Amino acid sequence: SFLKFYYDKTDLPVIGTFLSGSSIYDHPPLQRGMILFGNEARGISKDLEQCIRTRIHIPACNEKSRPDSINVAMSVAIICSELRRNRLNLPTQGENTT
């Protein structure tokens, strides 16, 4: 598969989204790499999971009311937005910019 070829031929990041792992908000800027998003019900397949170098998740605002999963389109939007904000060194919402 392309992912296996990519994994074997490069040391670029292969990031996977999971319910556990490092917080997307703590992830360093990403210049190049690949992000894998799993199905809402089943997650990332075991075949693809073995190629992932870094596991990330979107932390809940309130751990007591944490959903089991969120829509994959929403996950893509949140993660891509955060990685772009981080790469451009933009402040997070509520950060003092003065």
Salt bridges, closest charged atoms under 4 A:
ASP8 OD1 - LYS4 NZ 3.29
GLU49 OE1 - LYS46 NZ 3.64
GLU49 OE2 - ARG55 NH1 3.13
GLU63 OE2 - ARG66 NH1 3.65
GLU82 OE2 - ARG85 NH2 2.56
